[in-house]
Every structure is written in C-alpha cells, then in structure tokens.
Amino acid sequence: MAGAADPPERELDDLKHLVTSGQQASFDARAAALLERYPRSSALLVLVGLVDAAAGRFGPAAGLFDRAAGAALHDPVPCYLLGVALGRGGESEAAVAAFSDAIARDPVYTEALCALGETLMQLRRSAEALDVLDRAARLDPRNPVLLHNLGTVLQDLGRYAEATDCFKRSLALRPDHPATLANLGAALNEAGAFEAAAAALERSLAGDATSAATWSNLGATRQQQGQPGLAIAAFDRALALAPDDELTLSRMVEARAHICDWSDRSEAGDARAVGLGLNDVAVSPFGLLGLDGDPARQRQRAHVYATRALPSAAAACPQPVPSPDGRLRIGYVSADLQNHATMFLMSGLFREHDRSRFAIHALSHGPDSDDDMRRHVRAHVDSFTDVRGWSDAAIVAHARSLGLDIAVDLKGYTRDTRIGAFAGRLAPVQVSYIGYPGTLCAPFIDYIVADRQVVPDHQRAHYGEAVLCLPGSYQANDNRRPVSASLSTRADFGLPAHGFVFCCFNNAWKIEPRTFAIWMDLLRACDGSVLWLYRANAEAVANLRREAAARGVDPDRLVFADHVPHADHLARHRHADLFLDTFNFNAHTTASDALWAGLPLVTLAGRAFASRVAASLLCALGFDDLVTTTEADYAELARSLAQDPARLAAVRDRLALARQTAPLFDTVAHARALEAGYAAIHTRHASGLSPADIAIGPDFRVS
C-alpha cells in the first residue's frame, strides 16, 4: 500500500515499535503529526486505524479506514477493515456495504466474502449469505471456518442434510472442533436424527464443557428422545453456566412440566416463567402455553419468536394461473399425516372435501409411515408429496409448481414444524389451522381458523392474523371414527369394579398444581373414587403419586392408562364416569375422543385459545351447562355430577343423542363451512383486498 503519499518506511516502523512497546502516548502524538503531513497515506491511516480498533475505538477506526479506502481506490483491504470496524461497532448494514466494496475491488478476496456472509447471517438475510459463502467456498474449499459458516447458514435455511455435510467436511479439516460439533448436533437434531445429534453434542462438550448453549441443546435433544431426566440434568448444567438464559429456562420449564415436577412452582417462579420470551429472546411459544394462559403475553411471545427465530417473510407469492377446471387448489402441510391425533380429527374432512370444487394437495414432512391414516389421506387427495428432508426453498418451489391458491399450515409452532417454509410463501393466501391453538403472529400467515368460543370478540385483539370464524366449532371431527367393539372390563385397566371413575387422558404436561389440587379434593369428597390418567412417563407417574400423597390421597387411587390403538382407546372411555379437563391448555383431541365415546366432560373456559377449546366443543354439542368460568364452579359442578347419579345419567343420555345430531360431529357440514371460508378468503385476495375477519354462518354463507 506504500506510495508517494506515504511517510518513509522507517517512520512507519518507528510507529509500530511505539505500539508494541506500550508507548501509547508517544504513538498518539507521533501518529497525529504524521497524519498532518501525510493525510492521504493509506498505509498510515490503516496502521492508526488498527491501533484504534484494537483498543475498541471502532468509530475512529472506521473513519480512518474509510479515508484509507478513498486514498487507495483499487486496494480492497481498507474496505474490508472498514467493514470489520463497522460491524464491531454495531453498524451491520454499513458493514455490508464496506465488504461489498472490498469484493468489487477484488472478486476473489475470500476474507471479505466470508465476512460479508457472516454479517448477512447476523442480519438474518440468510439467502444472500448463502450466495456469498457458497461463492467463497468454491474459491477456498478446504477452509474449515468457511465450511462451518456455510453449514450454519444452510441450517438457518432448513437445509439440514447439506448443513450436516458442511459441518462434517469442516470437522475433517479441523477434527473435534467444539463449535462445529455443536452446530452439527443442532442440525442433526432438527433433522430428527436424535441419537447422532446427542453423540455430536457430547463430543463437543468433551472438548469444551463451558458452553451453556451446547448443554442446553443437548437437553433439548434428550427431551426429543423421551429422556426427561437426562434433559433436566443437561439444562441444570446450562443454567449453572448461564443462569439467566431465557431459552434454557423455557426449555427447563417445559421439561419439568412433562414429568409433573412442580418443585419450582411458586408465585415468584411462575412470574419469572411467564415473563420468558416477551422481549428480545425467542423461546418456544408452544412450550409455555400450558403455564401461561394470558392471551396478551401469548401474542407477544409469538411476535418475538416470529421476529427473532424465523426467516424474514418473502415477497408476496405470484397469483397462480387459474386452474383449468375452475377448482381452488388447497395445500395442507403437516408432519402428522399418519396415525396421529391431528389426523384422527381431520380424516373425515379429507374424505368429505368437495373435490369437484377443490383440488386437495398434501405435503408431508413427517415420518414415512405406511399406516391406516396415511393410506386414508392418500386416497382422498389429488396429490400427496413426501417433502421430508427437503429444504424450505424446495418446499416453496414445489407448492408453487402445484399452483396452490391457499396453503394451510397444520403445525404452527409445535414440534416438527416447517413454519420457515411458509415464510417463503407457498401460496398467495396462507392459513393456520388446528395444529397450533393460538396466534402465530407471523406476517406471512394471513388467517387463523377459529370460532366464536375460542376467539371471542373481547379477546380478538390478541390475534395477529385475520380470523376465519366457522359456525359451531373450529375443530374438525370424523363422524366415522370406529370405536372398538371388543369386550373389556374395568379390571382390564386396573380400575376398581365399583366406585366413581374420574378421567383425564390429557398429556401430563397440561396438568397444573391448582388443577391437580381440585382433583384431589374431588377424590376426598367421593369415597371409593379414582382418577384415571394417561401414563406419559415413569417420572410423571411417580411425581403425581407423590403429589397425591402430599394432599392426603392414597397414591393407589391414581390409575394410569397405557397407549393402545385408537379404536380401543375410544372404547375404554365406557369405563369412566366423568372427564375432568385441564385449565390453561384444555383437552383438544382428547376432549373430542371422550365426547365421541359418550363420556361427559367438565371444563373451565379460560381467556386464550388453548384454554377455550373444550368450551368450543361442548357448546357445539349444546352442552353449555358443562362449561364453567371459575375454579370454584368447576369443582362444584364436577362434585355434584359425581354425587348425583341420576343427573349424570341424564347428561349421558343427552350426549348420546347430541352425538348423532349436533354440529360438532357433522363432518360434512364442517367441510362445507371450511370450504366456504376458503372460497371467501380467496375471493378477497383475488379482488386485491387485504386479509380481514370473515365469519361463515350455519348456512355456509359469509355472515
């Protein structure tokens, strides 16, 4: 970089000596004097700028590097250094411009390409970062740092197989590098390879046991493997290193809920937990729905997650060419198109869709299982595509090739989601339905399917999407769900031959201490009664029995049900007398199971979507009298039904009739109502109008 405008080489050497010998004051004075004499010396400007940058004075350093770039118009190095200083000073957008200038001066300057890629990643401009890092990797294919960064951006884009390959290539050049192993583990976890993910994360921790993030990710992987004890132990290690890490705290809350460990449940602890994810840190909104029933906080948590954890929304999807046969093309996207609770509800909808008016396409990103529900879906759609392992971009491209008018996300923020693909716009109109009971608050989701119960008018402000309101209940149901005819007795399930059987087959993580306390009061009030629960895991069974004993109830009065085929599960409801709902997160599919099997259910309607689903189902059956609004009323209603056999028998008789006649189980009517909603939102979009609330009446007209 030396030239006519530069000081003599010995002057620069003297300056360097002053720095290396710690004579900062002498350096500053001498540098100032030289800059007055050689104000356009690129070499001098860079040297002084490097000293400022090393001292953390990034603003002055950036000014010097900018002057150097202007003095040496063809030299890429000052532009690169300018970008570094700007980035470290928090000016990422300006850093992008500086790195781009360096690359314009030297297109094969790999350091600048790498730095530009990293900065674009920080700005969550992942697609641009990928282009830059891929270009750099072609120039320098054996650079382990570059391969690591390329893998990271591929991971951000949901291209887990390619990310895994990059991390492995990086490790071949830099074996056992902890950060690369940690990222490999995270990518394998996202791809569902949990055993391999845990192995990579443990190798990472063997090299660096001080990484709180890696311990946290190991815990998340153990949770996915169904090993809650090991998960909690890993989270404990993470929190010992980073006590205030909100992501790990939220994961710990969720893990403890799964085993009904309430040892940390206190007023202060709960207040801390419900404050998670409300500011700048993205945590799983789904993981806290069972703890926090406040719809305003749920919306804020979803907004933060969408803003911080999801890709930026793509431009609007081009309007597809109208279908030659005039049908609207609907795409359902889910990991659950198999024997899964979602499909037990939706199987009838797939069967009853009016295929003369709607072309139905299924995009499955879950396991490739050859079971009854998978075969059922395949038989009732125009196309079924297994997109498991595809990148988000590939899913978007396929959806657009189908010419989808409406894309329907059946997962939301639940496990195995591919919500990132929806950020790329699969269709001009995108809808959240049935999988996630709440707002996603993502700018690329236009509508949420709901009803007047789950999203009442006075709670409407807590939903970021336009509301497509259906008559009756938003929840689909199949009126042909088989109930096993096999004969069984109470003894087959460990139940007493006599005595009242309270029942709740909800997942254990939905059970809260206050709910459980009411249940124990009911057992004490009803001699000989038992509580029949779903056996989630051994830890939950032990903890619930311990909690029962602490409340003066014989632990043996808690009976646990194992997993059985769905038809047998429905049939065993006949041995229960009353279903007791949970509060913050109601029974959803399990409520429909109970009602379809003829078992009455008592619920408490909360304020948020997830806490109002059972009320939606009961009201659609005409059983508003089984919906309560306070804990005292809930407890009293359950107690009175348990102690008044005639009253409970009358409820059962009403339920047997409603099961055949009420809207909840009218699968055809639900399909027509949903189709009317699809048509209405499509018409609105085709007319150039923004999404807006739409209500469908019982006559399937927009009301």
Helices and strands as residue ranges (DSSP letters): H 9-20, H 24-37, H 42-54, H 58-71, H 76-88, H 92-105, H 110-122, H 126-139, H 144-156, H 160-173, H 178-190, H 194-207, H 212-224, H 228-241, H 246-258, H 267-274, G 286-288, H 295-309, E 328-334, H 341-352, E 358-364, H 372-379, E 383-386, H 392-401, E 406-409, H 419-423, E 429-432, E 447-450, G 457-462, E 466-469, G 490-493, E 501-504, G 508-510, H 513-525, E 530-534, H 538-550, G 555-557, E 558-561, H 566-572, G 573-575, E 578-580, H 589-596, E 601-604, G 609-611, H 613-621, G 624-626, E 627-628, H 631-642, H 645-661, G 663-665, H 667-686, E 694-695
